Amino acid sequence: MDAISMAWLVVGGLFCVVLVQSIVIWLQWLHTQQHKAELSVLRSLVQSLGEIIRRLESEKAELAAGLRAEKGQVEYLKGQLFRAGR
């Protein structure tokens, strides 16, 4: 092999290496974009779940307050009944 053929062989080999690396980087970029889209969807789902949890906790607090009020009313009526029975 003469020097020019060897030079072209090296240039061709380096071009193939660069081409393969470029394809690998492009594939990694595609995967990154896919992961970003999935992360966005998951983030919105987590936000929705957080809102549902806050709403349920608020409803639970309202129901607990209502139950306490009803228990107080029952005790009051028991006292009235007890006094009326005397």
C-alpha positions as CSV (number, residue, x, y, z in Angstrom):
1,M,0.0,0.0,0.0
2,D,1.3,3.4,-0.8
3,A,1.0,6.4,1.6
4,I,-2.0,7.9,-0.2
5,S,-4.0,4.7,0.0
6,M,-3.2,4.4,3.7
7,A,-4.2,8.0,4.3
8,W,-7.6,7.4,2.6
9,L,-8.1,4.3,4.6
10,V,-7.4,6.2,7.8
11,V,-9.7,9.0,6.7
12,G,-12.5,6.5,5.8
13,G,-12.1,4.7,9.1
14,L,-12.3,7.9,11.0
15,F,-15.3,9.0,9.0
16,C,-17.1,5.7,9.9
17,V,-16.2,6.2,13.6
18,V,-17.6,9.7,13.5
19,L,-20.7,8.6,11.7
20,V,-21.4,5.8,14.3
21,Q,-20.8,8.2,17.2
22,S,-23.2,10.7,15.6
23,I,-25.9,8.0,15.2
24,V,-25.4,7.0,18.9
25,I,-25.7,10.6,20.1
26,W,-28.8,11.1,18.0
27,L,-30.4,7.9,19.5
28,Q,-29.5,9.1,23.0
29,W,-31.1,12.5,22.2
30,L,-34.3,10.7,21.0
31,H,-34.4,8.7,24.2
32,T,-33.9,11.9,26.3
33,Q,-36.9,13.5,24.5
34,Q,-39.0,10.5,25.1
35,H,-38.1,10.5,28.8
36,K,-38.9,14.2,29.0
37,A,-42.4,13.6,27.6
38,E,-43.0,10.7,30.0
39,L,-41.7,12.8,32.9
40,S,-44.1,15.6,32.0
41,V,-47.1,13.2,32.0
42,L,-46.0,11.7,35.3
43,R,-45.6,15.2,36.8
44,S,-49.1,16.1,35.8
45,L,-50.5,12.8,37.3
46,V,-48.7,13.5,40.6
47,Q,-50.2,17.0,40.7
48,S,-53.7,15.6,40.0
49,L,-53.2,13.0,42.8
50,G,-52.0,15.8,45.2
51,E,-55.2,17.8,44.4
52,I,-57.4,14.7,45.0
53,I,-55.6,14.0,48.3
54,R,-56.1,17.6,49.5
55,R,-59.8,17.5,48.6
56,L,-60.3,14.2,50.4
57,E,-58.5,15.5,53.5
58,S,-60.7,18.6,53.5
59,E,-63.8,16.4,53.2
60,K,-62.6,14.2,56.0
61,A,-62.1,17.2,58.2
62,E,-65.6,18.4,57.4
63,L,-67.1,15.0,58.1
64,A,-65.2,14.7,61.4
65,A,-66.5,18.1,62.5
66,G,-70.0,17.1,61.5
67,L,-69.7,13.9,63.4
68,R,-68.5,15.7,66.5
69,A,-71.5,18.1,66.3
70,E,-73.9,15.2,65.9
71,K,-72.4,13.4,68.9
72,G,-72.9,16.6,70.9
73,Q,-76.5,16.8,69.8
74,V,-77.0,13.1,70.8
75,E,-75.6,13.8,74.2
76,Y,-77.8,16.9,74.6
77,L,-80.9,14.9,73.6
78,K,-80.0,12.1,76.0
79,G,-79.7,14.7,78.8
80,Q,-83.1,16.1,77.8
81,L,-84.6,12.7,77.8
82,F,-83.1,11.8,81.1
83,R,-84.4,15.0,82.7
84,A,-87.9,14.5,81.2
85,G,-88.0,10.9,82.6
86,R,-87.6,12.1,86.1
